[in-house]
């Protein structure tokens, strides 16, 4: 039995070290759960067992936390014993936090790998993914921020700050967004209303509005006059600024003429896209992987980001996290 246990321990340690570093903290409590894990499990089943074990450790720490918080310090007779318990709890709690952080870093790595795959041409179908497949990775389609947990969105791929907002609607027609009074049926891929500005006498205007548009990888059938992504963005801005608007509590929204708009167009830089950017007087980025510009009349900053730049920048921002877990870059 001891030989089986030792072999099982070696398998678990090797799996965590080489394939599942998010469970490194859980290994410290291996003696608590190793007897409950069958021997010679395939990797996918072993990962499930380690996930269960981590949850049991979390429950035990939660119970210990409640016990410590309920302790009346004035009734403690052995202060050294209390300090020892508290110190041990903090150490275990920190280990758990590291484990959860590791799991989130692994999640980010997998999401970037999935995005990479969706940007490549399907060798069987000989075509690229539709824009919805990329959109779905970053934020689920036809959902709002009131319906989606933080862990199920990946706005950090574009910009970490986008995750902190007042309200977001994804692929929902303007006439269906509760507080945008519009008859327009067109659907911005993602529209974000950021927190209102505080300390003003009148109803606080939103600090900014963000619009994100995705285009199919390697799409080439644009025209300068029609189906123009920049003109499309400007149309959204004008529509949102016009008409009576209310927030989700029925209060008027103050999207004023001075409310800044930020627009991200995420696509491949085909010849047509470069032509459209030139005709709209956008400036080429120094790395030649995008364009940017500002429309003074609409108070709108526009940035065209190539898929290559989107992916490369996200990988670079997260590289230090991947390195800490010894994940391949």
C-alpha distance (Angstrom), angle and dihedral (degrees) to the residues before:
residue distance angle dihedral
X1 . . .
X2 3.79 . .
X3 3.82 90.6 .
X4 3.82 90.7 52.6
X5 3.79 90.6 48.0
X6 3.81 92.0 49.7
X7 3.83 92.1 49.3
X8 3.79 90.2 47.7
X9 3.80 90.2 49.6
X10 3.81 91.0 50.8
X11 3.82 91.5 49.4
X12 3.81 92.3 50.3
X13 3.80 93.9 47.0
X14 3.81 91.8 47.9
X15 3.82 92.0 48.3
X16 3.82 92.9 49.7
X17 3.81 93.2 44.8
X18 3.81 96.0 48.9
X19 3.80 106.4 25.9
X20 3.81 113.3 12.4
X21 3.83 111.2 35.0
X22 3.80 89.8 160.7
X23 3.81 87.8 80.2
X24 3.81 96.9 54.2
X25 3.81 92.4 106.0
X26 3.81 90.4 50.0
X27 3.82 90.1 58.5
X28 3.81 89.0 71.6
X29 3.81 87.5 69.6
X30 3.80 95.1 43.4
X31 3.80 93.8 123.7
X32 3.81 89.1 62.0
X33 3.79 95.5 60.9
X34 3.80 111.5 13.3
X35 3.82 93.0 97.1
X36 3.80 89.8 58.8
X37 3.83 94.4 55.2
X38 3.82 115.7 86.3
X39 3.79 118.0 -127.1
X40 3.82 125.3 -105.0
X41 3.81 96.2 18.4
X42 3.81 118.1 170.4
X43 3.80 113.8 -111.5
X44 3.81 96.8 -101.0
X45 3.82 92.5 53.4
X46 3.79 93.2 42.8
X47 3.80 89.3 54.1
X48 3.82 89.7 54.5
X49 3.81 91.1 51.0
X50 3.80 91.5 50.1
X51 3.79 89.7 49.4
X52 3.82 89.3 53.6
X53 3.80 90.7 47.9
X54 3.80 91.1 51.5
X55 3.79 90.2 52.5
X56 3.81 90.4 52.4
X57 3.81 89.8 51.7
X58 3.83 89.1 49.8
X59 3.81 91.3 51.5
X60 3.81 91.6 49.6
X61 3.80 91.2 49.8
X62 3.80 91.1 47.6
X63 3.81 90.1 53.3
X64 3.81 90.6 47.6
X65 3.81 90.0 48.7
X66 3.81 91.6 52.7
X67 3.79 90.5 48.3
X68 3.80 93.0 51.8
X69 3.81 93.6 45.3
X70 3.81 91.1 52.2
X71 3.79 92.1 52.2
X72 3.79 113.1 112.2
X73 3.78 101.5 -137.3
X74 3.81 90.4 -155.2
X75 3.80 89.1 62.6
X76 3.81 95.7 51.5
X77 3.79 109.6 115.8
X78 3.79 98.7 179.2
X79 3.79 107.1 47.9
X80 3.82 94.2 177.3
X81 3.81 91.0 55.5
X82 3.82 90.9 48.4
X83 3.82 91.1 49.6
X84 3.80 90.4 49.2
X85 3.83 91.9 52.1
X86 3.79 91.2 46.4
X87 3.81 93.1 48.8
X88 3.81 92.1 49.1
X89 3.81 90.7 49.0
X90 3.82 92.2 51.2
X91 3.82 90.7 50.2
X92 3.81 91.8 50.5
X93 3.80 91.5 43.9
X94 3.80 90.9 52.7
X95 3.80 90.1 49.6
X96 3.79 89.8 53.1
X97 3.80 91.1 49.1
X98 3.80 90.1 52.5
X99 3.80 89.9 50.4
X100 3.80 92.6 51.4
X101 3.80 90.9 47.3
X102 3.80 89.9 50.1
X103 3.81 90.5 52.0
X104 3.80 90.4 52.3
X105 3.81 92.0 49.1
X106 3.82 90.2 51.6
X107 3.81 88.0 49.3
X108 3.80 90.0 55.1
X109 3.80 91.4 49.2
X110 3.81 91.5 52.0
X111 3.81 92.2 46.6
X112 3.81 91.3 53.8
X113 3.80 90.1 48.7
X114 3.80 89.3 51.3
X115 3.80 90.9 49.5
X116 3.82 90.1 49.9
X117 3.80 90.2 53.1
X118 3.81 92.3 49.4
X119 3.79 91.6 53.3
X120 3.80 93.0 56.1
X121 3.78 125.3 87.8
X122 3.79 114.6 -101.8
X123 3.81 103.7 -115.5
X124 3.82 92.0 -152.4
X125 3.81 99.9 44.1
X126 3.83 91.2 32.6
X127 3.80 92.5 -139.2
X128 3.77 140.9 95.3
X129 3.80 127.6 -104.6
X130 3.79 119.2 -89.6
X131 3.81 117.0 -106.5
X132 3.81 91.2 -106.8
X133 3.81 90.8 68.3
X134 3.82 90.7 58.6
X135 3.80 91.7 41.2
X136 3.82 91.5 52.5
X137 3.81 91.4 55.2
X138 3.81 92.0 55.3
X139 3.83 98.4 39.2
X140 3.83 130.7 -10.1
X141 3.81 115.8 -99.8
X142 3.81 122.2 -106.4
X143 3.80 93.4 10.7
X144 3.79 136.2 113.5
X145 3.78 131.6 -141.5
X146 3.81 88.1 -104.0
X147 3.82 89.4 65.1
X148 3.80 103.0 41.0
X149 3.80 127.1 72.8
X150 3.79 118.0 -132.1
X151 3.82 90.9 -111.9
X152 3.82 91.5 58.5
X153 3.78 96.9 58.4
X154 3.79 127.7 70.4
X155 3.80 104.4 -165.7
X156 3.82 87.1 139.4
X157 3.82 86.8 81.4
X158 3.81 87.9 71.5
X159 3.80 100.9 29.0
X160 3.82 131.1 -23.8
X161 3.82 90.7 -136.7
X162 3.82 92.6 63.1
X163 3.81 90.1 73.1
X164 3.82 90.3 68.3
X165 3.77 106.9 68.6
X166 3.79 144.3 126.3
X167 3.81 98.5 -122.0
X168 3.80 137.9 -8.6
X169 3.80 131.4 -168.5
X170 3.80 121.3 -167.9
X171 3.81 121.3 -157.0
X172 3.81 93.0 -22.9
X173 3.84 120.8 139.8
X174 3.80 114.0 -108.4
X175 3.81 89.7 -121.1
X176 3.82 89.5 58.0
X177 3.80 96.9 50.9
X178 3.79 103.7 101.8
X179 3.77 100.0 -134.2
X180 3.81 100.5 34.1
X181 3.78 105.8 86.8
X182 3.78 101.0 -151.6
X183 3.79 140.6 132.2
X184 3.79 89.8 -151.8
X185 3.81 114.5 119.9
X186 3.78 95.3 -167.6
X187 3.79 114.5 115.3
X188 3.79 124.2 -139.9
X189 3.79 107.2 -145.8
X190 3.80 90.2 -128.3
X191 3.80 128.5 -1.3
X192 3.79 120.9 -175.6
X193 3.80 128.5 -168.5
X194 3.79 111.6 -160.2
X195 3.80 125.7 -148.0
X196 3.83 116.3 -66.1
X197 3.77 118.3 -103.9
X198 3.80 110.5 -102.2
X199 3.80 130.8 -143.6
X200 3.79 99.2 43.9
X201 3.78 127.1 129.2
X202 3.79 97.0 -131.4
X203 3.81 128.7 47.6
X204 3.80 105.3 -52.5
X205 3.80 114.8 -106.9
X206 3.76 119.8 -136.5
X207 3.76 110.9 -92.1
X208 3.80 89.1 -129.9
X209 3.79 145.2 -27.6
X210 3.81 122.8 -131.2
X211 3.81 125.9 -158.3
X212 3.80 122.9 -169.4
X213 3.80 123.5 -167.6
X214 3.80 124.9 -172.5
X215 3.80 124.0 -159.8
X216 3.78 127.3 -163.5
X217 3.82 113.2 -87.7
X218 3.81 110.4 -95.4
X219 3.80 92.8 1.7
X220 3.82 110.7 166.8
X221 3.82 106.1 173.3
X222 3.83 99.2 94.7
X223 3.77 124.4 127.6
X224 3.77 128.3 -159.1
X225 3.82 91.9 -129.3
X226 3.81 101.1 39.1
X227 3.80 134.4 30.7
X228 3.77 88.8 15.7
X229 3.83 111.7 162.9
X230 3.81 94.9 -151.7
X231 3.81 93.2 49.8
X232 3.81 87.2 44.8
X233 3.81 90.5 56.6
X234 3.81 92.6 47.2
X235 3.80 89.3 51.2
X236 3.80 90.6 54.7
X237 3.81 91.0 49.8
X238 3.81 93.5 51.5
X239 3.80 91.5 46.9
X240 3.80 93.8 50.5
X241 3.80 92.6 47.3
X242 3.78 93.2 51.7
X243 3.80 127.8 72.5
X244 3.78 134.4 19.9
X245 3.78 115.1 -47.3
X246 3.81 133.8 -170.9
X247 3.76 133.8 -170.8
X248 3.81 123.8 -124.4
X249 3.82 89.5 -86.4
X250 3.80 92.5 55.1
X251 3.80 94.8 -104.3
X252 3.81 120.3 133.3
X253 3.78 115.6 -96.4
X254 3.74 117.6 -135.8
X255 3.79 105.3 -141.7
X256 3.75 96.2 160.7
X257 3.77 131.8 -173.0
X258 3.79 86.7 -98.6
X259 3.80 96.0 51.4
X260 3.81 104.9 118.7
X261 3.80 118.8 -127.1
X262 3.79 124.2 -157.2
X263 3.79 119.2 -162.3
X264 3.78 128.3 -168.4
X265 3.80 119.3 -166.9
X266 3.80 108.9 -168.2
X267 3.80 114.9 -164.7
X268 3.77 145.1 112.6
X269 3.80 114.3 -74.8
X270 3.78 98.2 -116.9
X271 3.79 121.1 170.1
X272 3.83 90.9 -96.5
X273 3.79 93.5 51.7
X274 3.80 90.3 50.7
X275 3.81 89.8 50.2
X276 3.81 92.1 50.3
X277 3.81 90.9 48.3
X278 3.81 89.6 51.6
X279 3.83 93.7 48.2
X280 3.83 89.8 51.0
X281 3.81 90.3 50.0
X282 3.80 96.3 -117.4
X283 3.79 119.1 162.8
X284 3.78 120.7 -118.6
X285 3.81 113.1 -120.4
X286 3.83 116.3 -116.8
X287 3.82 91.7 -110.6
X288 3.84 91.0 51.9
X289 3.83 89.5 -126.8
X290 3.78 97.7 109.4
X291 3.80 150.0 1.4
X292 3.78 134.6 -122.5
X293 3.79 138.7 -172.4
X294 3.79 146.6 151.0
X295 3.80 129.0 -120.9
X296 3.82 105.4 -151.1
X297 3.80 94.3 -167.8
X298 3.82 93.8 55.0
X299 3.83 95.8 31.4
X300 3.80 87.2 -127.8
X301 3.80 128.9 146.5
X302 3.81 111.9 -155.9
X303 3.77 126.3 -163.6
X304 3.79 126.4 -178.5
X305 3.80 110.0 -156.0
X306 3.77 120.9 -169.6
X307 3.80 117.7 -135.8
X308 3.80 88.5 -119.2
X309 3.81 91.2 56.1
X310 3.82 93.0 43.3
X311 3.79 91.6 54.3
X312 3.81 96.4 39.3
X313 3.82 94.1 49.3
X314 3.81 92.3 47.4
X315 3.82 90.5 50.3
X316 3.81 91.8 49.0
X317 3.82 93.1 48.6
X318 3.80 90.7 52.2
X319 3.81 98.3 37.5
X320 3.80 94.4 97.5
X321 3.82 89.5 54.3
X322 3.81 92.2 49.0
X323 3.81 90.2 48.0
X324 3.81 92.0 53.5
X325 3.82 89.5 57.0
X326 3.82 92.0 41.5
X327 3.81 90.1 -118.7
X328 3.81 116.9 159.4
X329 3.81 112.6 -102.8
